[in-house]
Amino acid sequence: MRKLHHSKIVIVIGTKAELIKCMPIMLELQAKEEDYWFIHTGQHPVREACKKFGVKEPDFVLSEEPKISTKFWSKINKNSFVWNISMIFKIKQVLRKIRPRYVIYHGDTMSAADAAIGSSKLFNLFNKTWKNVHLEAGLRSGSLLEPFPEEISRRICDGFSDILLAVSDLSEGNLKKEGKKGEIIKIGNTIVDSAVIALTLAKKYKRTKEEYVLINLHRHEHLRSRKNMKKIVECLKRVKIKAIWPLHDNTKMHLEDYGLWEEIKGMKNLKIISLTDYPYFISLLADCKYIITDGGSIQEESLVFKKPCIILRNVTERQEGLSTGINFLTKLDVEKTKEIIKEIEENKLKIKNFENPYGKKGLSKKIVELLLK
């Protein structure tokens, strides 16, 4: 840990997804030779990703990084509850030592919610000298249980933040409609910069011109339901072209538990690979014909590279993409999903020009300028 001294900005990160979306801001600060503190909650291992992105490693690590992909997998239980409470107090203690001007956290994770609460007036009534900033504010699915617990986490973040950096017109409208007390600023989504940077870093990887679909499935609400996983497998079996699936450990475990793994292995056109680093994943996304997912950020990345994206969910908090004509919310309707897959694979889907609702490259620079002015 560095010797304590004043720095204007603290960035609190727990997961790889948070690091990916905060990385352009960190790089921009480093390019300006502006110091910042990096607090890591330890929810995911991030050190290797820091090295690949060229950002510094954490100054404070509040719990030991897991050796597997995540500390809690899909379980919300006593251990995760105790961990979250401890994080709130640990974050508060570090902030009182550092006393920055801004505390930044991103998105909808447990770590983000802990950072929002730990840096709030509620926990620092007489000691708060900073403003806490929520990156990616205002996203809403309309259901507290989908995605769970992310929808609850993002609402906590928005409720406790002094500055709300909204990602789009829609998210800005959500925050105003809810009467949030923090200052609302529509800025765009840093994923635009993250994806562009990652594709540049992916130049060392071998690219392919072969047509394929990229699969990304790991939502907790699906992993806890055999019925939902069965529907998802039925959808995947409709794919006729080559399919590449970077498979999460917990997704495989649940497929095995539900007796669905043999069906997956029986798909001759499916290539299962280990989880990749972000640059390679983005190269796969940039070159694919289309995407099948139940994830969140990948919907945004599909807009950056104008790739059709089939969303195997009932609701989505990334509603901006649905108006572009290339993001399709299936509500887990197997027949509807099969029709969309057929339309894309038979080249009947015409992709129209559209303006990315999350903004253009370079918005991370605007965020840094906003914080340093």
Protein Blocks (a to p, Z undefined) as FASTA:
>chain_A
ZZddddfbdcddfbfklmmmmmmmmmmmmmnopacddddehlaccklmmmmnopacdfbd
fbdcdfblbfnlmaccfklmmmmmmmmmmmmmmmmmnopabdcdehjafklmmmmmmmmm
klmmmlccbdcddehihiaehiakbccfklmmmmmmmmmpmbdcdfbfklmmmmmmnopa
bdcddebjfklmmmmmmmmmmmmpccdfbdcdddddfbfklmmpmklmmmmmmmmmmpmb
dcdddddfklmmmmmmnopmmmmmmmmkbccdddddfklmmmmmmmmmbdcdfbfklmmm
mmmnopacdddbfbdfklmlmmnopacceklpaklmmmmmmmmmnopaccdddddfkbpe
hilmmmmmmmmZZ
